[in-house]
């Protein structure tokens, strides 16, 4: 039976599930930079609970000499030592003012070893730089919300093609596919504020320079969708928020 989301725990409470896959849209707030606020660091780890499912194998129908006959399904990456989940996007909702946006607003998406690197990314509106470093042709196709959503970018890059830059104007979930290789997939979340992070290979995340206040802490993962929980950030810190995710057979 196909795994379904069972539970998400944040500190001692369960988080509410969100119906929409897009975890950054829906806010009418206009973010303002205010360097005079008191900053706090919010960090933690997103961990997997239960037996980790064995990753599946995805068939390769083209360019098997380069990609191999099969590719591993890398949609759920769990560190065996910490049980931390890689590639979870953490964000704060309801932030109206705070730290400055990153100076570099270019997100690099590379076709390498028949994968998109990085598979999971978070950014602000800016520029998407698409590269192909493989010895084969790739066709990077970016759509809004899902693979069936509105088309945003569709570029073909033969071997040796220079990087192609495209603007990222809308916030929300971007679904990335390679039309030449259906097993290739990536996700990008675009935010209208700078308070987001992607968990590392041990499931750890850090949100820096968070102003005191009450926010919705939102978690997005490609297999679990979105979860959220109200958190209170005091004017002294740091604050630790540890989370758990599980799949039920």
Residue pairs with C-beta under 8 A, 6 or more apart in sequence:
1 249
3 53
3 223
3 247
3 248
3 249
4 247
4 248
5 17
5 223
5 224
5 225
5 245
5 247
5 248
6 246
6 247
6 248
7 14
7 49
7 244
7 245
7 246
8 14
8 15
8 17
8 219
8 224
8 227
8 243
8 244
8 245
8 246
9 15
9 49
9 243
9 244
10 217
10 227
10 229
10 231
10 241
10 242
10 243
11 229
11 241
11 242
13 229
15 219
15 227
15 228
15 229
15 243
16 227
16 228
16 229
17 225
17 226
17 227
18 218
18 225
18 226
18 227
18 228
20 26
20 226
21 145
21 146
21 173
21 225
21 226
22 145
22 172
22 173
23 89
23 91
23 173
23 189
23 218
23 220
23 226
24 91
24 171
24 172
24 173
24 189
24 190
24 191
24 192
24 196
25 171
25 172
27 93
27 94
27 192
29 94
29 95
29 96
30 96
31 95
31 96
31 97
31 98
31 192
31 193
32 96
32 97
33 97
33 98
33 99
33 100
33 101
34 97
34 98
34 211
35 99
35 100
37 97
37 98
37 211
37 212
38 211
38 212
38 235
39 99
39 208
39 209
39 210
39 211
40 209
40 210
40 211
40 212
40 233
40 234
40 235
40 236
40 237
40 238
40 239
41 206
41 207
41 208
41 209
41 210
41 237
41 238
41 239
42 92
42 206
42 207
42 210
42 217
42 231
42 233
42 237
42 238
42 239
42 240
42 241
43 204
43 205
43 206
43 207
43 238
43 239
43 240
43 241
44 204
44 205
44 240
44 241
44 242
44 243
45 82
45 84
45 199
45 202
45 203
45 204
45 205
45 242
45 243
46 84
46 85
46 88
46 90
46 199
46 203
46 205
46 219
46 221
46 242
46 243
46 244
46 245
47 82
47 83
47 84
47 85
47 203
47 242
47 243
47 244
47 245
48 76
48 78
48 83
48 84
48 85
48 203
48 244
48 245
48 246
49 83
49 244
49 245
49 246
50 246
50 247
50 248
52 76
52 78
52 83
53 76
53 247
55 72
55 73
55 74
55 76
56 72
56 73
57 70
57 71
57 72
57 73
58 70
58 71
58 72
58 73
58 183
59 69
59 70
59 183
60 67
60 68
60 69
60 70
60 71
60 114
60 181
60 183
61 182
62 180
62 181
63 114
63 136
63 180
63 181
66 114
66 134
66 135
66 136
67 114
67 136
67 181
68 114
71 114
71 115
71 183
74 115
74 119
75 185
75 222
75 223
76 85
76 223
76 247
77 85
77 86
77 87
77 201
78 84
78 85
78 86
79 85
79 86
79 201
79 202
79 203
81 202
82 202
82 203
83 203
84 199
84 200
84 201
84 202
84 203
84 204
85 199
85 203
85 221
85 245
86 120
86 199
86 200
86 201
86 202
86 203
87 119
87 120
87 198
87 199
87 221
87 222
88 120
88 198
88 199
88 203
88 205
88 219
88 220
88 221
88 245
89 120
89 122
89 189
89 196
89 197
89 198
89 199
89 219
89 220
89 221
90 196
90 197
90 198
90 199
90 205
90 207
90 217
90 218
90 219
91 122
91 189
91 191
91 195
91 196
91 197
91 217
91 218
91 220
92 193
92 195
92 196
92 207
92 210
92 215
92 216
92 217
92 218
93 215
93 216
93 217
93 218
93 228
94 213
94 214
94 215
94 216
95 193
95 195
95 211
95 213
95 215
97 211
98 193
98 194
98 195
98 209
98 210
98 211
99 194
99 195
99 208
99 209
100 194
101 124
101 194
102 124
102 194
105 123
105 124
105 125
105 126
105 127
106 126
106 127
106 128
106 129
106 165
107 121
107 123
107 126
107 127
107 128
107 129
107 168
107 188
108 129
108 131
109 116
109 117
109 118
109 121
109 128
109 129
109 130
109 131
109 140
109 176
109 186
109 188
110 116
110 117
110 130
110 131
110 132
110 133
111 130
111 131
111 132
111 133
111 134
111 138
111 140
111 157
111 178
111 184
112 131
112 133
112 134
113 134
114 134
114 136
114 181
114 183
114 184
115 184
116 140
116 176
116 178
116 184
116 185
116 186
118 186
118 198
119 185
119 186
119 187
120 186
120 187
120 188
120 198
120 222
121 186
121 187
121 188
121 189
121 198
122 188
122 189
122 190
122 191
122 196
122 197
122 198
123 168
123 188
123 189
123 190
123 191
124 190
124 191
124 192
124 193
124 194
125 168
125 169
125 170
125 171
125 190
125 192
126 167
126 168
127 165
127 166
127 167
127 168
128 142
128 153
128 165
128 166
128 167
128 168
128 188
129 163
129 164
129 165
130 140
130 153
130 155
130 157
130 163
130 164
130 165
130 166
131 157
131 163
132 138
132 157
132 158
132 159
132 161
134 159
135 159
136 159
136 180
137 156
137 157
137 158
137 159
137 180
138 156
138 157
138 178
138 180
138 181
138 184
139 154
139 155
139 156
139 157
139 178
139 179
139 180
140 153
140 154
140 155
140 157
140 176
140 177
140 178
141 151
141 153
141 154
141 176
141 177
141 178
141 179
142 151
142 152
142 153
142 154
142 166
142 174
142 175
142 176
142 188
143 149
143 150
143 151
143 152
143 174
143 175
143 177
144 150
144 152
144 170
144 172
144 173
144 174
144 175
145 172
145 173
145 175
146 173
146 175
147 175
147 177
149 175
152 166
152 170
152 174
153 166
154 179
155 164
155 166
157 164
168 174
168 188
168 190
170 190
171 190
171 191
171 192
172 189
172 190
173 187
173 188
173 189
173 190
173 220
174 187
174 188
174 189
174 190
175 185
175 187
176 185
176 186
176 187
176 188
177 184
177 185
178 184
187 222
189 196
189 220
195 207
195 210
196 207
197 205
197 206
197 207
198 205
199 205
210 233
210 237
210 239
211 233
212 233
212 234
212 235
213 232
213 233
214 230
214 231
214 232
214 233
215 230
215 231
215 233
216 228
216 229
216 230
216 231
217 228
217 229
217 230
217 231
217 241
218 226
218 227
218 228
219 226
219 227
219 228
219 243
219 245
220 226
221 245
223 247
224 245
224 247
227 245
231 239
231 241
233 239
